[in-house]
Amino acid sequence: MEHLYTKPSIGEQLNKLNPKKETLQFLLNYSKALRINKYKQLSFEMILN
């Protein structure tokens, strides 16, 4: 028997992803609330609620 060891392309892999609307909405809301402030060499992450 022959076995193929090739991987599908990235485009084919992305087409298989079907996230729920709730998941997308959560990630978008989180990214809107996340603020990263940099002061000299320090980085502060804040979630604004």
Backbone as a chain_set.jsonl record, in Angstrom:
{"seq": "MEHLYTKPSIGEQLNKLNPKKETLQFLLNYSKALRINKYKQLSFEMILN", "coords": {"N": [[0.829, -1.192, 0.0], [0.398, 2.217, -0.673], [1.401, 5.151, 0.956], [0.718, 8.519, 1.473], [2.745, 11.226, 2.347], [2.419, 13.916, 2.318], [1.641, 17.259, 3.246], [-1.385, 19.149, 3.613], [-1.952, 22.284, 1.946], [-1.595, 25.613, 3.385], [-3.776, 27.222, 2.824], [-5.792, 25.35, 2.331], [-5.981, 24.247, 4.869], [-6.929, 26.456, 6.337], [-9.444, 26.786, 5.236], [-10.837, 24.733, 6.374], [-11.332, 25.506, 8.95], [-13.888, 26.498, 11.047], [-14.972, 28.64, 13.016], [-17.191, 29.426, 15.757], [-19.692, 32.021, 15.848], [-19.891, 33.247, 18.317], [-17.39, 32.81, 19.426], [-15.7, 34.302, 17.753], [-16.743, 36.864, 18.242], [-16.142, 37.154, 20.963], [-13.31, 37.171, 20.891], [-12.847, 39.469, 19.346], [-13.974, 41.466, 20.985], [-12.326, 41.202, 23.223], [-9.849, 41.947, 22.149], [-10.349, 44.604, 21.599], [-10.567, 45.653, 24.148], [-8.083, 45.298, 25.26], [-5.157, 46.887, 26.191], [-1.865, 47.862, 25.636], [0.729, 49.361, 27.17], [3.813, 50.928, 26.806], [6.66, 51.736, 28.617], [9.696, 53.023, 28.719], [11.707, 50.319, 29.135], [9.734, 48.691, 30.028], [6.646, 46.905, 29.869], [3.225, 47.265, 30.024], [0.252, 45.561, 30.429], [-3.153, 46.052, 30.064], [-6.554, 45.432, 30.762], [-9.358, 46.95, 29.752], [-12.304, 47.445, 31.196]], "CA": [[0.0, 0.0, 0.0], [1.118, 3.479, -0.761], [0.952, 6.151, 1.927], [1.188, 9.853, 1.108], [3.24, 11.986, 3.489], [2.365, 15.343, 2.028], [0.744, 18.044, 4.09], [-2.22, 20.065, 2.836], [-1.472, 23.663, 1.948], [-2.152, 26.445, 4.444], [-5.098, 27.655, 2.375], [-6.727, 24.244, 2.558], [-6.169, 24.126, 6.306], [-7.76, 27.559, 6.8], [-10.813, 26.569, 4.783], [-11.471, 23.75, 7.249], [-11.654, 26.135, 10.225], [-15.203, 27.127, 11.088], [-15.244, 29.035, 14.397], [-18.54, 29.913, 16.049], [-19.809, 33.482, 15.894], [-19.634, 33.672, 19.694], [-15.94, 32.799, 19.627], [-15.158, 35.466, 17.049], [-17.165, 38.069, 18.943], [-15.362, 37.226, 22.197], [-11.939, 37.578, 20.568], [-12.861, 40.87, 18.913], [-14.209, 42.312, 22.162], [-11.121, 41.151, 24.053], [-8.784, 42.735, 21.521], [-10.696, 46.019, 21.728], [-10.391, 46.065, 25.535], [-6.697, 45.119, 25.664], [-4.245, 47.989, 25.901], [-0.486, 47.61, 26.046], [1.486, 50.608, 27.283], [5.244, 50.705, 26.988], [7.377, 52.822, 29.276], [11.106, 52.648, 28.659], [11.828, 48.901, 28.782], [8.635, 47.974, 30.665], [5.421, 46.786, 29.102], [2.065, 47.088, 30.9], [-0.946, 45.098, 29.742], [-4.356, 46.386, 30.829], [-7.831, 45.124, 30.143], [-10.259, 48.034, 30.093], [-13.722, 47.042, 31.254]], "C": [[0.875, 1.257, 0.0], [0.531, 4.468, 0.237], [1.55, 7.502, 1.539], [1.573, 10.632, 2.365], [3.24, 13.488, 3.213], [1.367, 16.016, 2.951], [-0.131, 18.912, 3.199], [-1.676, 21.485, 2.94], [-2.164, 24.462, 3.05], [-3.553, 26.917, 4.072], [-6.143, 26.581, 2.593], [-6.996, 24.061, 4.045], [-7.08, 25.224, 6.833], [-9.209, 27.394, 6.378], [-11.556, 25.592, 5.678], [-11.879, 24.345, 8.585], [-13.004, 26.826, 10.128], [-15.527, 27.521, 12.518], [-16.676, 29.541, 14.552], [-18.542, 31.433, 16.078], [-19.49, 34.002, 17.284], [-18.13, 33.748, 19.974], [-15.295, 34.013, 18.968], [-15.504, 36.761, 17.77], [-16.38, 38.251, 20.237], [-13.95, 37.722, 21.919], [-11.871, 39.035, 20.126], [-13.063, 41.808, 20.094], [-12.987, 42.342, 23.067], [-10.023, 42.023, 23.458], [-9.081, 44.229, 21.591], [-10.421, 46.533, 23.136], [-8.933, 46.003, 25.985], [-5.859, 46.317, 25.239], [-2.86, 47.629, 26.432], [0.265, 48.932, 26.004], [2.944, 50.258, 27.531], [5.864, 51.957, 27.582], [8.813, 52.383, 29.426], [11.209, 51.182, 28.254], [10.709, 48.055, 29.383], [7.421, 47.964, 29.761], [4.283, 46.467, 30.063], [0.859, 46.684, 30.064], [-2.153, 45.389, 30.629], [-5.594, 45.968, 30.04], [-8.822, 46.164, 30.643], [-11.699, 47.544, 30.043], [-14.55, 48.16, 31.772]], "O": [[1.944, 1.305, 0.609], [-0.687, 4.603, 0.347], [2.754, 7.607, 1.303], [0.809, 10.686, 3.329], [4.0, 14.234, 3.83], [0.381, 15.415, 3.377], [0.316, 19.366, 2.146], [-1.015, 21.835, 3.918], [-3.19, 24.039, 3.583], [-4.425, 26.998, 4.937], [-7.266, 26.88, 2.999], [-8.121, 23.753, 4.437], [-7.924, 24.96, 7.69], [-10.113, 27.822, 7.096], [-12.785, 25.621, 5.734], [-12.695, 23.754, 9.294], [-13.234, 27.64, 9.233], [-16.282, 26.815, 13.185], [-17.288, 30.02, 13.597], [-17.506, 32.057, 16.309], [-18.892, 35.068, 17.429], [-17.666, 34.647, 20.675], [-14.442, 34.67, 19.564], [-14.663, 37.651, 17.897], [-15.993, 39.37, 20.577], [-13.446, 38.595, 22.626], [-10.941, 39.754, 20.492], [-12.393, 42.836, 20.191], [-12.647, 43.389, 23.619], [-9.345, 42.753, 24.181], [-8.154, 45.038, 21.638], [-10.081, 47.702, 23.316], [-8.584, 46.603, 27.002], [-5.856, 46.706, 24.071], [-2.723, 47.145, 27.555], [0.418, 49.544, 24.947], [3.263, 49.403, 28.357], [5.63, 53.075, 27.121], [9.107, 51.461, 30.187], [10.834, 50.831, 27.135], [10.731, 46.83, 29.262], [7.196, 48.894, 28.986], [4.366, 45.508, 30.83], [0.489, 47.372, 29.113], [-2.173, 45.017, 31.803], [-5.664, 46.13, 28.821], [-9.089, 46.24, 31.842], [-12.237, 47.264, 28.972], [-15.767, 48.021, 31.896]]}, "num_chains": 1, "name": "protein.A"}
